[in-house]
Amino acid sequence: MRLATSEQVFNRCGAEPPLTLRSALERGVRPAVGFQSPDDVVKDPHLSLRDRREILSSWASDASAVRDEPRLRWLLGTAEPVPLAEVLAALKRLDAMEAACGKRPH
């Protein structure tokens, strides 16, 4: 899965016009459409643990940082920025879920 982290990632110096959400989807880039919070990612039953981790990691990355607001992250396809602390907390919950899955008898 390729995941878009911000509109800025798409803007290339004159090589192509700035990409939009629609053109990102056409190129096979999966933005975080439909997620309002990191907790929504953790709770999504249609995503694998790996996909959840990829989305949350992209959301936490510096590429998703809001200009002049380093404590906020804004992932392409989400309605508004969220505090980085929420993203990191969601990653910790995901760690706990993965640990619990690993301890289950097969």
C-alpha positions as CSV (number, residue, x, y, z in Angstrom):
1,M,0.0,0.0,0.0
2,R,1.3,3.5,-0.8
3,L,0.0,6.1,1.5
4,A,-0.1,9.9,0.9
5,T,1.1,12.0,3.8
6,S,0.4,15.5,2.7
7,E,-0.5,17.6,-0.3
8,Q,3.1,19.0,-0.3
9,V,4.5,15.5,-1.0
10,F,2.6,15.7,-4.3
11,N,3.7,19.1,-5.4
12,R,6.8,18.6,-7.6
13,C,8.8,21.5,-8.9
14,G,7.2,22.0,-12.3
15,A,7.5,18.4,-13.4
16,E,3.7,17.9,-13.0
17,P,0.8,20.0,-11.9
18,P,0.1,19.7,-8.2
19,L,-1.7,16.5,-7.4
20,T,-5.1,16.5,-5.9
21,L,-6.9,13.8,-3.8
22,R,-8.6,12.6,-7.0
23,S,-5.4,12.3,-9.0
24,A,-3.7,10.6,-6.0
25,L,-6.4,8.0,-6.0
26,E,-5.9,7.5,-9.8
27,R,-2.2,6.9,-9.2
28,G,-2.9,4.2,-6.6
29,V,-2.0,6.3,-3.6
30,R,-4.2,5.6,-0.6
31,P,-5.0,8.7,1.4
32,A,-6.6,8.3,4.9
33,V,-10.0,9.2,3.6
34,G,-12.7,8.7,6.2
35,F,-10.5,8.8,9.3
36,Q,-11.3,11.7,11.6
37,S,-8.8,10.6,14.3
38,P,-6.0,8.2,14.9
39,D,-8.4,6.1,17.0
40,D,-10.6,5.6,13.9
41,V,-7.6,3.9,12.3
42,V,-7.0,1.6,15.3
43,K,-10.6,0.6,15.4
44,D,-11.1,0.0,11.6
45,P,-12.0,-3.7,11.2
46,H,-11.3,-3.7,7.5
47,L,-7.6,-2.8,7.9
48,S,-4.8,-5.3,8.8
49,L,-2.6,-4.4,11.7
50,R,0.1,-3.7,9.2
51,D,-2.1,-1.3,7.3
52,R,-3.1,0.4,10.5
53,R,0.5,0.8,11.5
54,E,1.4,2.2,8.1
55,I,-1.4,4.8,8.2
56,L,-0.5,5.9,11.8
57,S,3.2,6.0,11.0
58,S,2.6,8.2,8.0
59,W,0.4,10.4,10.1
60,A,3.1,10.7,12.7
61,S,5.8,11.5,10.2
62,D,7.3,14.9,9.7
63,A,5.9,14.9,6.1
64,S,2.5,15.3,7.7
65,A,3.5,18.1,10.1
66,V,1.5,21.3,9.9
67,R,3.7,24.2,8.9
68,D,4.5,26.4,12.0
69,E,2.7,23.9,14.2
70,P,5.1,21.0,14.8
71,R,2.8,19.4,17.4
72,L,0.0,18.9,14.8
73,R,-0.2,16.4,12.0
74,W,-2.5,16.5,9.0
75,L,-2.8,13.4,6.8
76,L,-4.1,13.9,3.3
77,G,-7.8,12.9,3.2
78,T,-8.5,13.8,6.8
79,A,-10.8,16.7,7.7
80,E,-8.4,18.5,10.0
81,P,-5.1,18.2,11.8
82,V,-4.7,16.2,15.0
83,P,-2.2,16.5,17.8
84,L,0.9,14.3,17.3
85,A,0.3,13.0,20.9
86,E,-2.9,11.4,19.7
87,V,-1.2,9.6,16.8
88,L,1.6,8.3,19.1
89,A,-1.0,7.1,21.6
90,A,-2.8,5.3,18.9
91,L,0.5,3.6,17.8
92,K,1.0,2.5,21.4
93,R,-2.5,1.0,21.4
94,L,-1.7,-0.8,18.2
95,D,1.5,-2.2,19.8
96,A,-0.6,-3.6,22.6
97,M,-3.0,-5.1,20.2
98,E,-0.2,-6.8,18.3
99,A,1.4,-8.1,21.5
100,A,-2.0,-9.6,22.5
101,C,-2.3,-11.2,19.1
102,G,1.1,-12.7,19.5
103,K,0.3,-14.2,22.9
104,R,-2.9,-15.9,21.7
105,P,-2.7,-19.7,21.4
106,H,-3.0,-20.9,17.8
